Amino acid sequence: MGSAVQIGTGDSGKSTFVKQAQLLYKNGFSEKERDRFKKAIRKNLILHLKLLIRGSYDFGLELKRSNERLARKFLDIDERSKLTEKTISSVRKLWKDPIIKDVFEKRVSLQIPDTANYFLDSLERIVDNDYLPNNQDIINCRIPTTGINELQFQVDGNPWRIVDVGGQRSERRKWIHHFKHATIVLFVVAISEYDQYLFEDQNINRMFESLELFHNIAKKGTFVKTDFILIFNKMDLFKKKIKTSTPKKCFKDYKGGHHASAAKKFITRKFLKVGKTKKRKVYPMYTSATNNLTIQNTFDKIISNVVENLM
């Protein structure tokens, strides 16, 4: 059996890969599973809009006068409660406010998922009584991974296993028991998050944390002869962000300016430097886990690499 342990920091997109694998190699998601995602999606609608409202206060921005009172009341809504017509109306009005849209564009300093606008734009569909999340909804839905999640599937009659472990700091102590029998390690890095900070610690840069974690994992004796696939995820967001923000916010020695190719090579070298050894290879790959068109190619490369390791 090909066995891959998938590691990365929180919000790197690890779990999105597992969801894509379930869609590609298993029978997708059951109605019960889709119902679980529906609850999370509706809860996140409220949670993310509340974060955007608070963000407007942090930035010192004023909403439309007609929305100010509405926004203050909205902050008192429990995101776990059932969506009412009044709540839906509030979401509709507040998301149309240009200041809220502006805050979303400036979300780099806020803990707001990149896909929040996808769901807020789909409000009418999501609040419909007959709503059941489609595949793209599930791929875009953010639910932090806790504990250990294992997916077993077959490719061309051969059994495979991916073990996905929680990326937040509090979850990492649970990882070690799943390292011993890994054929390969998939380490996922959100290449676009060089100017963002941890949910757990607003003083720690996300990419710096990812690089440090990669270094610590790579030097473990368990992995002396285990190859790594270094998956640089969120390339779509990276290509947009590099136009206005550079990796210099994380790496003071970066001199490539706003050039995507220069930034991509620079970041890749940083990770390869701490991961490569004489006994181990590190294979960099670049993808966007939410993009159905590119993810199949990424999985084909991963599986091909694992097959080589088993031979």
Secondary structure, DSSP 8 states (H G I E B T S, - for coil): -EEEEEEE-TTSSHHHHHHHHHHHHS----HHHHHHHHHHHHHHHHHHHHHHHHHHHHTT----HHHHHHHHHHTTS-TTS---HHHHHHHHHHHHSHHHHHHHHTGGGS---TTHHHHHHTHHHHTSTT----HHHHHH------SEEEEEEEETTEEEEEEEE--SGGGGGGSGGGSTT-SEEEEEEETT-TT-B-SS-TTSBHHHHHHHHHHHHHTSGGGTT--EEEEEE-HHHHHHHTTT--GGGT-TT---TT-HHHHHHHHHHHHHHHH--SS--EEEEE--TT-HHHHHHHHHHHHHHHHHHH-
